[in-house]
Amino acid sequence: SCAKVALDFVSPENVCECIRLTEEIRKLPVNHSSAEDNLEVKKMIIHAMLDVVKKLDKERFEETKVLL
């Protein structure tokens, strides 16, 4: 038996380059072997932003609780 572990990570410094690559991939013909968007950088950005918003909401809630 075996297990595969994968982790998608894009450093903040490389987000623009990944988005550029994603746009280039989209211009390929549909039947091209590399036409699939494997980066999914936009999904990673959305999830990262949702995480930031959750953490900010939690911080704001904690601050409000302390002030009361």
Secondary structure, 3 states (H helix, E strand, C coil): CCCCCCCCCCCHHHHHHHHHHHHHHHCCCCCCCCCCCCCCHHHHHHHHHHHHHHHHHHHHHHHHHHHC
